[in-house]
Amino acid sequence: MADHMDVGRLRDLIDEFLAAAYEHHRHQDLPALCEQLRLPQPPPQEGHSKQRLSASLHACPDDGLEAVAEAVLESQPLTAWERNRLEDVLWLGRPHVRIPGRTRREFAREFDLSGHLSYPDRFMALLGQVWDLGDDLRGSWGHSAPALRDEIQRHVIRFQEDWTTEYLFEQLHAFEAPDPRFGHFLEGLASPTTLPDEQAQRLFVDLANKHLQPVGAQLRLEGEQDGYPLFQLVQFGQGTGRRPRNLIFATLGKPDIRFTSALDNDIEIAERSDQVLVYDRPVGKNGLLWRELLAWWQETREISDPERATWSLYDRMHASLPPESDGQKNLFWLYHNIYREDLSAVPALLPEIWVHWDPRTVRERGALALQNLRMDFLMLLPGNRRVVLEVDGMQHYTRKEGTLPDSAKYAATMAGDRDLKFRGYEVFRFGHDELRDRSQARPVVTEFFRTLLERSFNDPR
């Protein structure tokens, strides 16, 4: 689940930071500060530093504010209170999992902290990264107010029986915290950075999942870190549970593949490598976005100009589409045309994607042959969701160039769909006729992708 990014609130918070930051910077420092914060350059040296910084922020478009906020978090000294307010706005605008207050409280009542308290410094470091421990608070009359950090050190670390876990969560305001922050806390509690003990990690994850699964979530194994398991909070029951390692797409023919290391799943295109694209970089929790695919293309093809790289990548992928399929070509063109102003922020639409691969032909494999070896399009979305798009022409259900119905071909197509769905893929099919005419197809395609992306980035369920 994600809410839309509150750009107004984000702009106000950045403005608050800049209003305080100007006091520590001279006029000649402002260009370097704006560059560091990914803001437009300030206007010429007129007026106060504060006015110049405000003008720079005002010139920043809404779609650039997220990068500015990230730069502030990465490079500027902030109090925990300032950091958390900025993070909460950013995180609420991204895909996240909702965890009701009752689930949090019932989990806390059963959560035994003893495993984590075997590593007190790591545990306190996690609390300081996620919560406001009051380190920056001052009492009245200039006297220091007791910080929550000191209270936790005394009542949780030194005298472990003083506070229950539920009471600790109360003091952290964990029960009413925004969902993304509580989710980060759970991931941190399961992390080897906090708990370098695999048995203790798995005991904690089992307990957490006991409470998370009834609300459709889980801490799922996603890899390893320093030899320990690494868990990620995900929406339960969505996606494949795995991240792709090799994406073979935009193929101009069947790839000639061999393993250079079967143990590590390292593959090599033995012949005609120029006819196949292989994306072999890690795919993150937000799926594969166009900007990530473009960055890979620029680096591997050594193209420094982003615009030239964009057109060359588009042309290369378009060239893989079947010449006789106007429907596929229109779907591909319309997607990139509809999102042309915001292409970097949307998922890549990968054409002619190999889902299965078999060195033998279907005729050689016979009854054991895999169905639907190659799909028309694939999109990798948040939560490990894999969405396959198919454009069905007459070849899917006829033979002899469309003159005779073929129920066996149709049955094989449906069997392939079922297999993909059991593996966690989502399959959407378009009739070729509804995409044949580009102008008539535009509203159909626009509504489909609008709904798909809204539900993917705003509510993965």
FENHUDA-V447742 format. One record per helix or strand of 2 or more residues. SS is the DSSP state (alpha for helix, beta for strand). FROM is the first residue (numbers start at 1). TO is the last residue. If there is no record, write none. Layout:
SS/FROM/TO + SS/FROM/TO
This chain:
alpha/7/24 + alpha/27/36 + alpha/49/59 + alpha/62/75 + alpha/80/92 + alpha/101/110 + alpha/114/117 + alpha/120/130 + alpha/140/142 + alpha/148/158 + alpha/165/172 + alpha/179/190 + alpha/198/215 + beta/217/225 + beta/228/235 + beta/247/249 + beta/256/261 + beta/266/271 + alpha/273/275 + beta/277/279 + alpha/290/301 + alpha/306/319 + alpha/326/338 + alpha/340/345 + beta/350/354 + alpha/362/368 + beta/374/381 + alpha/382/384 + beta/385/392 + alpha/394/396 + beta/398/399 + beta/404/405 + alpha/407/422 + beta/425/431 + alpha/432/435 + alpha/438/458
